[in-house]
């Protein structure tokens, strides 16, 4: 498995992320999300909504992974968006 996805799984176990489109959008809006993983196979509407919110609040978005890869990494099903809330894990993910 990809090391970033492995670290994403650890982040999930440590409650350092939120998932689901609505949760991620709200997290961006209220400043708790510092980085977003957006599935590259998400719908155009979901992508636009999350990109627009991320651009406005200057939150970086990564679209390198499919929903299947992201979902498997965090142990949940059908996740199109994941927001990292723990800045220490973000440092690890960016290495």
C-alpha positions in Angstrom: 0.0 0.0 0.0 1.0 3.6 -0.6 2.8 5.2 2.4 0.5 8.2 2.3 -2.5 6.0 2.5 -0.9 4.0 5.4 -0.4 7.3 7.3 -4.0 8.3 6.4 -5.2 5.1 8.1 -3.1 6.0 11.2 -4.5 9.5 11.2 -8.1 8.0 11.1 -7.3 5.8 14.1 -6.0 8.8 16.0 -9.2 10.8 15.2 -7.1 13.3 13.2 -9.5 13.5 10.2 -13.1 13.9 9.2 -14.8 12.4 6.2 -17.8 12.9 4.1 -18.5 15.9 1.8 -20.7 17.9 4.2 -18.4 17.4 7.2 -15.3 18.4 5.1 -17.0 21.5 3.7 -18.1 22.5 7.2 -14.6 21.8 8.6 -13.0 24.0 5.9 -15.5 26.8 6.7 -14.8 26.7 10.4 -11.1 26.3 10.1 -10.7 22.8 11.5 -9.5 21.2 8.2 -6.0 22.1 7.1 -5.8 19.7 4.1 -8.3 17.8 1.9 -8.1 14.6 0.0 -10.7 14.6 -2.7 -11.4 11.5 -4.7 -10.5 11.8 -8.3 -13.7 10.0 -9.2 -16.0 12.2 -7.2 -18.9 13.9 -9.0 -18.3 17.2 -10.8 -20.7 18.9 -8.3 -18.8 17.6 -5.3 -15.4 18.5 -6.7 -16.6 22.1 -7.5 -18.1 22.6 -4.1 -15.0 21.4 -2.2 -12.5 23.1 -4.5 -14.4 26.4 -4.3 -14.6 26.3 -0.5 -10.9 25.2 -0.3 -9.8 28.0 -2.6 -11.7 30.6 -0.7 -10.2 29.5 2.7 -6.8 28.6 1.2 -6.8 24.9 2.0 -4.8 22.6 -0.2 -6.6 19.8 -2.0 -5.1 16.5 -3.2 -6.9 14.6 -5.9 -4.4 11.8 -6.4 -6.5 8.9 -5.1 -9.8 7.2 -6.0 -12.7 6.9 -3.6 -11.9 3.2 -3.2 -8.3 3.9 -2.2 -9.3 6.7 0.3 -12.2 4.6 1.7 -10.0 1.5 2.2 -7.2 3.6 3.8 -9.6 4.9 6.6 -11.7 1.8 6.9 -15.0 3.3 5.8 -17.0 2.9 2.6 -17.8 5.4 -0.1 -15.7 8.3 1.0 -15.2 11.0 -1.6 -13.7 13.6 0.7 -11.4 13.5 3.7 -10.3 16.5 5.7 -7.1 16.4 7.8 -7.7 18.1 11.1 -4.4 17.2 12.9 -1.6 19.5 11.7 1.1 17.1 13.0 -0.2 14.3 10.8 -0.3 16.7 7.9 3.5 17.2 8.4 4.0 13.4 8.2 1.7 13.1 5.1 3.6 15.8 3.3 7.1 14.2 3.8 
